[in-house]
């Protein structure tokens, strides 16, 4: 930029084009080649629709608005301290089940809703132990609606109640955890003809592991993914049986205390 006899050089930095970044996610699940192909395309860069230059700015390096928001978002830190104690309430909103009830075929279902209560204890500034009690269901609709059925029908449902203990690492806005769980997996088959019901229910207790990852959106709000496989069925029979539960979880964490050192 030239003003009278004075000139300034400005640098316009780029950000990833949203079409490149998000559009290829659809294909990445099948193959990462889509990203590799577009890495040769200069259209993967984005500089903003408009750029406003100020001759008197102290900084002559500009970034697109999307990158400024991105950098501001990820530069914010939510610090934690050793001996910090958090109370956690979460809603496993989306739940995907893979169950093998005794003497039944494999049961698959994806539905909504659940509730979890837990505690977190930081034994390091960035490491913590957590314990939680969880209940999840496969309700058919993303919002709670009263549903009435008439005549002859058969409805299968899956749900689970489990206790989980895990060790976790916090890195900036992200956390990763691993642990063990004791689960009660339940299969319900409700058969009805007019007003006569013929319910069937099978439940089993199993041991397995819990893996989770969370992203911190704000001071108290987190969103994460929980993978909870079980391998050893201990009741009603003892046998090796693989079952799993995937959940998309929304959590609220409230600091309730920090013990003195």
C-alpha positions in Angstrom: 0.0 0.0 0.0 1.4 3.4 -1.0 0.3 6.6 0.7 2.1 9.8 -0.5 5.8 8.8 -0.4 5.4 6.1 2.2 4.7 2.4 1.4 3.9 -0.6 3.5 4.0 -4.2 2.6 1.1 -6.3 3.9 1.0 -10.1 4.3 -2.4 -11.8 3.7 -2.3 -15.3 5.4 -4.5 -18.1 4.2 -6.8 -20.6 6.0 -8.0 -24.0 4.7 -10.9 -23.6 2.4 -14.0 -24.9 4.2 -15.0 -26.9 1.1 -11.6 -28.6 1.1 -11.6 -29.2 4.9 -15.2 -30.3 5.5 -16.2 -31.6 2.1 -13.5 -34.2 2.1 -14.6 -35.5 5.5 -17.4 -37.4 3.7 -14.8 -39.3 1.6 -12.2 -39.6 4.3 -14.3 -42.2 6.1 -13.8 -44.4 3.0 -10.3 -43.3 2.0 -7.9 -40.5 2.8 -6.9 -40.2 -0.9 -9.4 -37.4 -1.3 -7.3 -35.1 0.9 -4.1 -36.2 -0.9 -5.6 -35.3 -4.3 -6.8 -31.9 -3.2 -3.4 -31.1 -1.6 -2.3 -30.4 -5.2 -5.1 -27.9 -5.8 -4.4 -24.2 -4.9 -8.2 -23.8 -4.3 -7.6 -25.4 -0.9 -6.6 -22.0 0.4 -9.0 -19.3 1.4 -8.0 -15.6 2.0 -11.4 -14.1 2.8 -14.1 -12.6 0.7 -12.9 -9.0 1.5 -9.7 -7.7 3.0 -9.6 -4.3 4.7 -6.2 -2.8 5.0 -5.4 0.0 7.5 -2.3 2.0 6.7 -1.7 2.9 10.3 -2.1 -0.6 11.8 0.8 -1.7 13.9 0.6 -5.1 12.4 0.9 -5.6 8.7 -0.1 -9.3 8.8 -3.7 -10.1 8.2 -5.7 -13.4 8.5 -9.1 -14.3 7.3 -11.9 -13.7 9.8 -12.4 -17.5 10.0 -8.8 -18.0 11.1 -8.9 -15.1 13.6 -11.9 -16.7 15.2 -10.2 -20.2 15.0 -7.0 -18.9 16.6 -8.9 -17.0 19.3 -11.0 -20.1 20.1 -8.0 -22.5 20.5 -5.7 -19.9 22.2 -8.1 -19.7 25.1 -7.1 -22.0 28.0 -9.2 -23.4 30.7 -6.7 -24.2 33.4 -7.1 -27.0 36.0 -5.2 -27.6 39.2 -4.0 -30.5 41.2 -6.6 -31.7 43.8 -9.4 -30.1 41.8 -12.7 -31.9 42.2 -15.5 -31.7 39.5 -19.1 -32.8 39.6 -20.2 -34.1 36.1 -23.7 -34.3 34.7 -23.9 -35.6 31.1 -26.5 -36.6 28.5 -25.4 -39.5 26.2 -27.6 -38.1 23.4 -26.9 -40.5 20.6 -26.3 -44.2 21.4 -25.5 -47.0 19.1 -25.8 -50.6 20.4 -24.3 -53.9 19.3 -25.7 -56.6 21.7 -25.8 -60.4 21.7 -28.6 -61.4 24.1 -28.4 -65.0 25.2 -30.1 -67.4 22.7 -30.9 -64.4 20.4 -29.5 -63.2 17.1 -27.3 -60.1 17.1 -29.2 -56.9 18.0 -28.3 -53.6 16.5 -29.9 -50.3 17.4 -29.2 -46.6 17.4 -31.3 -44.2 19.4 -31.3 -41.2 21.8 -31.1 -40.2 25.4 -29.4 -41.2 28.6 -28.1 -39.8 31.8 -24.7 -39.9 33.6 -23.5 -38.6 36.9 -19.9 -38.6 38.0 -16.9 -37.1 39.8 -13.5 -36.1 38.5 -10.4 -35.8 40.7 -7.2 -34.2 39.3 -4.1 -35.9 40.8 -2.0 -33.7 38.4 -2.7 -30.4 36.8 -3.5 -32.2 33.5 -4.4 -35.8 34.7 -7.5 -36.9 36.5 -9.4 -40.0 37.6 -13.1 -40.2 37.0 -16.0 -42.4 38.1 -19.5 -42.3 36.7 -22.8 -44.1 36.8 -24.5 -44.2 33.4 -27.8 -45.2 31.9 -28.6 -45.1 28.2 -31.5 -46.0 26.0 -32.3 -46.2 22.3 -35.4 -44.0 22.2 -36.5 -43.7 18.6 -36.9 -39.9 18.3 -34.4 -37.1 19.0 -36.9 -35.3 21.1 -39.2 -36.9 23.7 -42.6 -37.4 22.2 -45.6 -39.4 23.5 -46.1 -42.3 21.1 -49.2 -44.6 21.1 -49.4 -47.8 19.1 -52.6 -49.8 18.4 -53.3 -53.2 17.0 -50.7 -55.9 16.6 -47.0 -54.7 16.9 -43.6 -55.8 18.1 -41.1 -53.4 19.5 -37.5 -54.3 20.4 -35.4 -52.0 22.5 -31.9 -52.0 23.9 -30.6 -50.2 26.9 -27.6 -50.3 29.3 -26.7 -49.4 32.8 -23.0 -49.3 33.7 -20.4 -48.1 36.2 -17.2 -46.8 34.7 -13.8 -45.8 36.2 -11.1 -44.2 34.0 -7.8 -42.4 34.0 -7.7 -39.3 31.8 -5.3 -36.8 30.3 -6.2 -33.2 29.5 -4.4 -31.3 26.7 -5.7 -27.7 26.2 -9.3 -28.1 25.1 -9.1 -31.9 24.6 -9.1 -34.8 27.0 -8.6 -38.5 26.4 -9.4 -41.4 28.8 -9.3 -45.1 29.3 -10.6 -47.4 32.0 -12.9 -50.3 32.9 -16.6 -50.8 33.2 -19.2 -53.1 34.8 -22.3 -53.2 32.6 -25.8 -54.4 32.7 -27.0 -54.8 29.0 -30.7 -55.2 28.6 -32.8 -56.5 25.6 -36.6 -55.9 25.6 -39.1 -57.4 23.2 -42.6 -56.0 23.6 -45.1 -57.9 21.6 -48.7 -56.8 21.8 -52.0 -57.7 20.2 -54.7 -55.1 20.9 -54.6 -54.7 24.7 -52.8 -57.9 25.5 -49.1 -57.6 26.0 -46.4 -60.3 25.8 -43.2 -58.6 27.1 -39.9 -60.4 27.0 -36.7 -59.2 28.8 -33.2 -60.5 28.9 -30.4 -58.9 30.9 -26.7 -59.8 31.3 -23.8 -58.5 33.3 -20.4 -58.0 31.6 -17.0 -56.5 32.1 -15.1 -54.4 29.6 -13.1 -51.3 28.9 -14.1 -47.7 28.4 -12.4 -45.3 26.0 -13.4 -41.6 25.6 -12.4 -38.3 24.1 -13.9 -34.9 24.8 -13.6 -31.4 23.5 -14.2 -28.4 25.8 -16.6 -25.9 24.1 -16.9 -23.5 27.0 -16.0 -23.2 30.7 -18.5 -25.9 31.7 -19.7 -27.5 28.4 -18.0 -30.5 26.7 -18.9 -32.8 23.8 -17.3 -36.2 23.4 -17.4 -39.7 22.1 -17.5 -42.8 24.4 -16.7 -46.3 23.1 -17.6 -48.9 25.7 -17.0 -52.5 24.6 -17.5 -55.5 26.9 -15.8 -58.8 26.5 -16.5 -61.0 29.5 -20.0 -61.9 30.4 -20.3 -62.9 34.0 -24.1 -63.5 34.4 -26.3 -65.3 33.7 -23.4 -67.4 32.2 -19.7 -66.9 32.2 -18.4 -66.7 28.7 -16.5 -64.5 26.3 -19.0 -62.3 24.3 -18.2 -59.1 22.5 -20.8 -56.3 22.8 -20.3 -52.5 22.5 -21.9 -49.2 22.9 -21.0 -45.9 21.1 -22.3 -42.7 22.6 -22.1 -39.0 21.6 -22.1 -37.3 25.0 -22.8 -33.7 26.1 -21.3 -33.0 29.5 -21.5 -30.2 32.1 -18.6 -30.1 34.5 -18.8 -28.0 37.7 -15.9 -27.4 40.0 -17.0 -28.2 43.5 -13.7 -28.0 45.4 -10.0 -28.1 45.5 -8.4 -29.9 48.5 -5.5 -28.2 50.2 -2.1 -29.6 49.6 
